Amino acid sequence: MTPGDREYRTETLPLAPLFVTADVVERVRFVGCTLIGPGVVALLGTTKANECTWDAPGLDMFWVYPNDKEYLIGAMGFLDCEFFNCRFSRVGLAFPERSLDEMKQGFGLA
């Protein structure tokens, strides 16, 4: 698949190639994929992560930012995407503090 596709299934995906042509990946579904860093991704808009795992201990992968922060410079943005049953390797997740409980639940930490 290429970055223009709308769904990835059971693929191993280095993050950097997804962002060669755009700063934000929009409206893409990832099912059973392994996403490989290093990097920090920003979960924007309605992006959801359900039944996902990662190789960081506990909450160490979470980069929580204030709800009123307008810009995140340097993070790879996923806007209105869905991650289901994915594994994140060497990846941190940035999201607004209002989403912390949802992210904990999505990663089985609730």
C-alpha positions in Angstrom: 0.0 0.0 0.0 1.0 3.6 -0.4 0.4 6.6 1.8 -2.6 7.6 -0.3 -4.5 4.5 0.5 -7.3 4.6 3.1 -6.7 1.4 5.0 -3.7 -0.7 6.0 -4.2 -4.3 7.2 -1.6 -6.5 9.0 1.3 -4.5 7.6 4.6 -3.5 9.2 4.8 0.3 8.6 7.8 2.5 9.3 6.3 5.9 10.2 8.5 8.2 8.2 7.4 7.1 4.7 3.8 7.9 5.6 4.7 11.5 6.0 6.8 12.1 2.8 4.1 14.0 0.9 2.1 15.4 3.8 2.5 16.7 7.4 -0.7 14.9 8.5 -2.2 11.6 7.6 -6.0 12.0 7.4 -8.9 9.5 7.5 -6.9 6.3 7.4 -7.7 3.1 9.2 -5.0 0.8 10.5 -6.0 -2.7 11.4 -3.5 -5.3 12.9 -0.5 -3.2 11.9 2.9 -2.7 13.5 3.9 1.0 13.4 7.7 1.5 13.8 9.4 4.7 15.0 11.4 6.3 16.3 8.9 9.1 16.6 6.1 10.8 18.3 2.7 10.8 16.7 -0.1 13.2 17.5 -3.6 11.8 17.7 -5.7 14.7 16.2 -9.4 15.2 15.7 -11.5 12.0 16.2 -8.5 9.6 16.0 -9.1 6.5 18.1 -6.7 3.8 19.2 -8.5 0.6 20.4 -7.0 -2.7 21.5 -3.5 -1.5 20.7 -0.2 -2.4 22.3 3.3 -0.9 22.5 6.8 -1.7 23.6 7.0 1.1 26.2 6.3 0.4 29.9 3.1 1.7 31.5 2.3 5.3 30.6 5.8 6.2 29.4 4.7 6.3 25.7 2.1 9.0 26.4 3.0 12.7 25.7 0.1 14.6 27.1 -0.3 18.2 26.1 -2.6 21.0 27.4 -6.1 21.0 25.8 -5.6 24.6 24.6 -2.3 24.0 22.8 -2.8 25.0 19.2 0.3 23.6 17.5 2.5 20.6 18.0 5.8 21.1 16.1 7.7 18.0 15.2 5.0 15.4 15.9 3.7 13.3 13.1 -0.1 14.0 13.0 -2.9 11.5 12.4 -6.2 13.3 11.9 -9.5 11.4 12.1 -7.8 8.0 11.9 -8.5 4.7 13.5 -6.0 2.2 15.0 -7.4 -1.2 15.9 -5.3 -4.0 17.3 -2.1 -2.3 16.3 1.4 -2.5 17.8 3.5 0.7 18.3 7.2 0.1 18.4 9.6 2.9 19.4 6.6 5.3 19.2 5.3 7.9 21.6 1.7 9.2 21.4 0.9 12.8 21.9 -2.7 13.8 22.6 -4.6 16.5 24.6 -5.1 15.9 28.3 -8.9 15.6 27.8 -8.2 12.3 25.9 -6.1 10.7 28.6 -8.8 8.4 30.0 -9.9 7.3 26.5 -6.2 6.5 25.6 -5.7 4.6 28.8 -8.8 2.5 28.0 -7.8 2.0 24.3 -4.4 0.7 25.5 -5.8 -1.5 28.3 -4.5 0.7 31.1 -7.9 1.8 32.5 
